[in-house]
């Protein structure tokens, strides 16, 4: 609980300042307090992401997204009681209050759990693509092994998961598979376990999941092997759980500017002209969380993309969630994006 004071912000703070407090403390929460540290409300990482989906102004007052009746605990509560309440109330942390409502600490669920009780989610990295758009670079090496910064692209992906204590990995391979196997081996170099899903032919962004022989017991994270991001994957899993989702898709904002004046009409009359309007969309970011039983929706040995899987999930009326990425993210699919990733690397990943 050494960094809990970093989560404190005042009632005049903006949503953007709440984000800075959440990120600097790594506790997924900002505590809104008055001048005497009395708790007024809380803002979680999930609250921020839901605000992004609503199109909220990040310079708006934090009160616009604050929970003014949050889950709290007493500083005198035992660890057993705190953990029991966290499980039953589906929360990850409690602000600890004294008898006057002042914040005296912040307890996080991982601090109360033994290592055996912590989740052991599998991560599947899809690395079987041909890397056609990056030729001629991929004529001699698969895209996951292309250098970004001072190491191969997929090594940075792996380290991003290790940073958040994930240790169980599958890597789907096809094109130049042996080069990937030789570089990553069994994962012992990173104190991790790496197994491989070998595609005899390309199976799409979801098809390789049917090659997993042992059914996982916890939700799995699936990620395309050509992405670089600073997403906190534990936050992603918590969001999936909080929304009681069977499948969660990460999305990012994409802006498209029409290069012409858009003419507004009523019948044959011009009612206005919108000069070069900017449109914003949320698009698929290539990172997903899936409950294990959804693997049964994937046909064995057939080409099957993740978008097709989500269509099947929606058709089956399973609960889904959208996780908006607010952190650094880039798809290293073309030469110009590879150059940009190399330029960004020292700032984002060192």
C-alpha positions in Angstrom: 0.0 0.0 0.0 3.1 2.2 -0.2 1.8 4.3 -3.2 -1.8 4.8 -2.2 -1.4 8.6 -1.7 -0.6 8.9 -5.4 -4.2 8.0 -6.1 -5.6 11.1 -4.3 -7.1 13.9 -6.4 -9.2 16.9 -5.5 -12.9 17.5 -6.5 -11.8 20.2 -9.0 -9.6 17.7 -11.0 -10.4 16.8 -14.6 -11.0 13.4 -16.0 -7.5 13.6 -17.7 -5.9 14.3 -14.2 -7.8 11.2 -12.9 -6.2 9.2 -15.7 -2.7 10.4 -14.7 -3.4 9.4 -11.0 -4.6 6.0 -12.1 -1.6 5.4 -14.3 1.1 6.8 -11.9 -0.1 4.6 -9.0 -0.7 1.4 -11.0 -3.7 0.8 -8.7 -6.5 1.1 -11.4 -8.3 3.7 -9.3 -8.2 7.4 -8.3 -9.7 8.6 -5.0 -11.4 11.9 -5.0 -11.0 13.6 -1.6 -11.7 16.9 0.0 -9.1 19.1 1.7 -9.0 16.9 4.8 -8.7 13.6 2.8 -12.4 12.7 3.3 -13.5 10.4 0.5 -15.9 12.0 -1.9 -15.9 9.3 -4.6 -13.8 7.0 -6.8 -12.9 6.7 -10.4 -11.6 3.3 -11.7 -9.8 2.4 -14.9 -13.1 0.9 -16.1 -15.0 4.1 -15.4 -12.5 6.0 -17.6 -12.8 3.5 -20.5 -16.6 3.6 -20.4 -16.4 7.4 -20.5 -14.2 7.1 -23.6 -16.9 5.0 -25.3 -19.5 7.7 -24.5 -17.3 10.3 -26.1 -16.6 12.2 -22.9 -14.5 15.3 -22.8 -11.3 14.4 -21.0 -11.0 18.0 -19.7 -14.4 17.8 -18.1 -14.7 17.6 -14.2 -14.0 14.3 -12.7 -17.4 14.4 -11.0 -18.9 13.5 -14.4 -17.5 9.9 -14.1 -17.0 9.6 -10.3 -18.8 7.0 -8.3 -20.1 9.0 -5.2 -21.2 5.8 -3.4 -18.1 3.5 -3.9 -17.2 0.3 -2.3 -15.2 1.1 0.9 -13.8 -0.7 3.9 -12.7 0.2 7.4 -9.1 0.4 8.3 -9.7 -2.1 11.1 -11.2 -4.8 8.8 -9.2 -8.1 8.8 -7.5 -9.4 5.6 -9.9 -12.3 5.6 -13.0 -10.0 5.7 -11.5 -7.7 3.0 -10.8 -10.6 0.6 -14.2 -12.2 1.2 -15.9 -8.9 0.4 -13.8 -8.3 -2.7 -14.8 -11.7 -4.1 -18.5 -11.3 -3.2 -18.8 -7.7 -4.4 -16.6 -8.3 -7.5 -14.1 -5.4 -6.8 -10.4 -5.3 -7.0 -9.6 -2.7 -4.3 -11.0 -0.9 -1.3 -10.2 2.5 0.0 -9.7 2.2 3.7 -11.5 4.8 5.9 -11.3 5.8 9.5 -14.3 6.6 11.6 -14.4 10.2 10.2 -14.5 9.0 6.6 -10.8 10.0 5.9 -8.8 7.8 3.6 -6.0 6.0 5.5 -5.0 3.5 2.9 -5.9 1.5 -0.2 -5.9 -2.3 -0.3 -5.6 -4.2 -3.6 -6.8 -7.8 -4.0 -3.4 -9.1 -5.2 -1.9 -8.1 -1.9 -4.4 -10.3 -0.1 -4.1 -13.4 -2.2 -1.5 -16.1 -2.0 0.4 -16.9 -5.3 -1.7 -20.1 -5.7 -4.9 -18.1 -5.6 -3.8 -15.7 -8.4 -5.2 -16.2 -11.9 -3.2 -18.2 -14.4 -4.6 -17.0 -17.7 -3.1 -18.3 -21.0 -2.0 -15.9 -23.6 -2.2 -16.8 -27.3 0.0 -14.8 -29.7 -1.0 -15.2 -33.4 2.2 -15.2 -35.4 1.5 -17.3 -38.4 1.0 -14.6 -41.0 3.0 -14.2 -44.2 3.9 -10.5 -43.6 3.2 -9.8 -47.3 2.9 -6.0 -46.8 6.4 -5.9 -45.3 8.2 -7.5 -48.2 11.1 -7.7 -49.0 11.9 -7.5 -45.2 9.8 -10.7 -44.6 11.4 -12.6 -47.4 14.2 -13.6 -45.0 12.5 -13.4 -41.6 8.9 -13.7 -40.3 7.3 -10.5 -39.2 7.4 -11.3 -35.5 11.2 -11.4 -35.7 11.7 -8.1 -37.5 13.7 -5.7 -35.2 11.9 -2.8 -33.5 14.2 -0.9 -31.3 16.9 -3.3 -30.1 14.9 -6.5 -30.2 12.4 -8.5 -32.3 8.9 -7.2 -32.4 7.3 -10.2 -30.7 9.9 -10.2 -27.9 8.5 -6.8 -26.8 5.0 -8.3 -27.0 6.1 -11.1 -24.7 7.8 -8.8 -22.3 4.6 -6.7 -22.1 2.7 -9.7 -20.7 5.6 -10.8 -18.4 5.5 -7.3 -16.9 2.0 -8.1 -15.7 2.9 -11.6 -14.4 1.6 -13.7 -17.3 3.7 -16.8 -17.7 1.7 -19.3 -19.9 1.9 -18.7 -23.6 0.9 -20.3 -26.9 2.4 -19.0 -30.2 0.6 -19.9 -33.4 3.2 -20.4 -36.2 3.2 -21.1 -39.9 5.4 -19.0 -42.1 9.1 -19.5 -41.2 7.9 -21.3 -38.0 11.3 -22.8 -37.2 12.9 -19.4 -36.9 10.3 -18.4 -34.3 10.7 -21.6 -32.4 14.5 -21.3 -32.4 14.4 -17.7 -31.0 11.8 -18.2 -28.3 12.3 -21.9 -27.4 10.3 -23.2 -24.5 10.3 -19.8 -22.7 12.7 -20.7 -20.0 14.9 -17.7 -20.8 12.0 -15.5 -19.6 10.9 -17.8 -16.7 7.8 -18.6 -18.7 6.3 -21.6 -20.6 5.9 -21.3 -24.3 4.1 -23.9 -26.5 3.4 -23.7 -30.2 0.3 -24.1 -32.3 1.5 -25.2 -35.8 -0.8 -24.3 -38.7 -0.2 -26.6 -41.6 -1.9 -23.9 -43.7 -3.1 -20.4 -42.7 -6.1 -20.6 -40.3 -6.9 -16.9 -39.9 -6.8 -14.8 -36.7 -8.9 -17.3 -34.7 -8.6 -20.7 -36.4 -5.4 -21.7 -34.6 -7.3 -21.7 -31.3 -8.9 -25.0 -32.2 -5.4 -26.5 -32.1 -5.2 -26.0 -28.3 -5.3 -29.6 -26.9 -5.8 -28.8 -23.2 -8.9 -26.8 -22.4 -8.0 -23.7 -20.3 -9.9 -23.0 -17.1 -9.7 -19.2 -17.1 -10.3 -16.6 -19.9 -7.6 -16.5 -22.5 -6.0 -13.4 -24.0 -5.5 -13.5 -27.8 -3.3 -11.0 -29.5 -2.1 -10.5 -33.1 1.7 -10.9 -33.2 2.3 -7.6 -35.1 1.0 -5.2 -32.5 2.9 -3.0 -30.1 1.0 -1.6 -27.2 1.3 -0.4 -23.6 -2.1 -1.8 -22.5 -2.1 -3.2 -19.0 -3.4 -6.7 -19.6 -4.5 -7.2 -16.0 -6.7 -4.2 -16.4 -8.1 -5.8 -19.5 -9.0 -9.0 -17.7 -10.5 -7.1 -14.8 -12.7 -5.2 -17.3 -13.8 -8.5 -18.9 -14.7 -9.8 -15.4 -16.4 -6.6 -14.3 -18.7 -6.7 -17.3 -19.5 -10.4 -16.9 -18.5 -10.8 -20.6 -17.9 -14.0 -22.4 -15.9 -12.2 -25.0 -14.2 -8.8 -25.0 -12.7 -7.0 -27.9 -10.2 -4.2 -27.6 -10.9 -1.2 -29.8 -9.2 2.1 -30.6 -10.5 5.3 -32.0 -10.0 5.9 -35.7 -10.6 9.3 -37.3 -11.4 9.7 -40.9 -11.6 13.1 -42.6 -13.7 13.4 -45.7 -11.5 15.4 -48.2 -14.4 17.3 -49.7 -17.3 19.5 -48.6 -20.2 17.2 -47.8 -23.5 18.6 -49.2 -26.6 18.3 -47.0 -29.8 18.1 -48.9 -33.6 18.0 -48.6 -35.2 16.7 -51.8 -33.4 18.8 -54.4 -32.4 21.7 -52.2 -29.1 22.3 -50.5 -29.6 22.9 -46.8 -25.9 23.2 -45.9 -22.3 22.3 -46.6 -20.1 20.6 -44.1 -16.5 21.3 -45.2 -14.2 18.4 -44.8 -16.0 16.8 -41.8 -14.1 14.6 -39.4 -15.7 11.3 -38.4 -14.6 9.1 -35.5 -15.1 5.4 -35.2 -14.0 2.6 -32.8 -12.2 -0.1 -34.8 -10.9 -3.6 -33.9 -7.5 -3.4 -32.2 -6.5 -7.1 -32.6 -6.6 -8.0 -28.8 -9.3 -10.1 -27.3 -10.4 -12.0 -24.1 -12.4 -15.2 -24.6 -14.0 -17.5 -22.1 -12.6 -21.0 -22.8 -15.8 -22.7 -24.0 -16.1 -20.2 -26.9 -13.3 -22.2 -28.6 -16.0 -24.8 -29.4 -17.5 -22.3 -31.9 -14.4 -22.5 -34.1 -14.5 -25.2 -36.8 -11.5 -27.5 -36.7 -8.9 -27.1 -39.5 -10.7 -24.3 -41.3 -9.8 -20.7 -42.0 -11.6 -18.7 -39.4 -11.1 -15.0 -38.5 -11.7 -13.4 -35.1 -14.4 -11.2 -36.6 -16.3 -14.2 -37.8 -16.0 -15.7 -34.3 -17.4 -12.6 -32.7 -20.3 -12.7 -35.2 -21.0 -16.3 -34.0 -20.7 -15.2 -30.4 -23.2 -12.4 -30.9 -25.5 -14.7 -32.8 -25.4 -17.1 -29.9 -26.4 -14.2 -27.7 -23.4 -14.4 -25.4 -22.5 -11.3 -23.5 -19.7 -9.2 -25.1 -17.8 -6.2 -24.0 -15.7 -3.5 -25.7 -12.4 -2.3 -24.1 -11.3 1.0 -25.5 -7.5 1.3 -25.7 -6.2 4.7 -24.4 -2.6 3.6 -24.2 0.0 3.5 -27.0 -0.9 1.1 -29.8 0.4 0.5 -33.3 -0.2 -2.2 -35.9 3.2 -2.9 -37.5 1.8 -4.0 -40.8 3.5 -1.8 -43.3 7.0 -0.3 -43.9 5.9 3.2 -42.7 4.4 1.7 -39.6 7.5 -0.3 -38.9 9.5 2.9 -39.2 7.1 4.8 -36.9 7.4 2.0 -34.3 11.2 2.2 -34.4 10.9 5.9 -33.9 8.5 5.5 -31.0 10.3 2.6 -29.3 12.8 4.5 -27.1 10.0 6.7 -25.7 7.4 4.1 -25.2 9.3 0.9 -24.2 12.7 1.7 -22.7 
